[in-house]
């Protein structure tokens, strides 16, 4: 099963860098495409995510924001895979 996770970030964001690193490590065990979007590119993203970044989304559903915990993202992904296969 292949899917995409979206990571909303911005420049000079330590938590964003940590989140990206955690998600890249997660990719070693789970196949997904990581799409990184800089919230400063669109006013809509700035308004929606400015206080919450980093934000990880799957199909428009926020998985986590702020301090991203890879294990929690993994649990979310596994639940979604089980639901889609079950």
Secondary structure, DSSP 8 states (H G I E B T S, - for coil): ---EEEEEE-TT-HHHHHHHHHHHHHTTTS--EEEEEEGGG-HHHHHHHTTT-SEEEETTEEEEESS--HHHHHHHHHHHHHHHH-
